[in-house]
Structures are given as structure tokens and as C-alpha cells.
Amino acid sequence: MDKIDIYTSPFCGFCHEAKELLRDKGLTFNEIDIIAEPNRRKEMIDRASGQKTVPQIFIDNNHIGGCDDLYSLNARGKLDPLLGNKNISIKTR
């Protein structure tokens, strides 16, 4: 199974949408709340090449980007192959 890290904030609607898509696909992920763990914010920025907004999503340590990037990959049919999932339906916003 691919390791998925998602940096979030509880106040972020895009974070909730990204997590919903991942859950709809039956995926588990490691959520890192940068409000509850503020020391992890710098880690996120470093891993995301300077991106400071949440969510920031990583699959197997590869930076995917934010919520729009995740949904775009999904809409183009590229998310499931990236995750090794061939038979999962595509959900769009």
C-alpha cells in the first residue's frame, strides 16, 4: 500500500475535500494537522518546495500538491494508477 501524507488544518475546506476523496477511494492516510503540531509546518514547507498552503499531499514521498491537484489527477484518470488502483470509480467535485 502506498504511504499517503496529508498536511492539514481543521479550518480548511480544501483539506476536508481532499480527505473525502481519499476516503471515498478507501485509502488510509497519515494526517498531519499543522495547527495541532505547529512544529510540523516547517517540515511541510520544506517537503513541498516552499508551498505554505494546506493541504499538501504526498504519495510515497512524491509531492502531489494541494486539493485541486489531487482532484485534477483523479479527473484525468491518473490518480488510481499512481496508487496502483485500477478499478476505482472517478469522483469529481
Residue pairs with C-beta under 8 A, 6 or more apart in sequence:
1 28
2 59
2 60
2 82
2 83
2 84
3 30
3 59
3 60
3 61
4 22
4 27
4 28
4 29
4 30
4 57
4 58
4 59
5 29
5 30
5 32
5 57
5 58
6 15
6 18
6 19
6 22
6 29
6 30
6 31
6 32
6 55
6 56
6 57
6 58
7 32
7 34
7 40
7 41
7 44
7 48
7 54
7 55
7 56
7 57
8 15
8 18
8 19
8 31
8 32
8 33
8 34
8 54
8 55
9 15
9 33
9 34
9 35
9 54
10 33
10 35
10 36
11 35
12 54
12 55
14 54
14 55
14 66
14 67
14 68
15 54
15 55
15 67
17 67
17 71
17 93
18 55
18 57
18 66
18 67
18 70
18 71
19 29
19 31
19 55
21 70
21 71
21 74
21 91
22 29
22 70
24 91
25 79
25 80
25 83
25 85
25 88
25 91
26 88
27 83
32 40
32 43
32 44
34 40
34 41
34 44
34 54
44 51
44 54
44 56
45 51
45 52
47 56
47 58
47 63
48 56
48 63
49 63
51 65
51 66
53 66
54 66
55 66
55 67
56 63
56 65
56 66
57 63
57 64
57 65
57 66
57 67
57 69
57 70
58 64
59 82
59 83
64 70
64 73
70 79
71 92
71 93
73 79
73 82
74 80
74 90
74 91
74 92
75 90
75 92
77 90
80 86
80 88
80 90
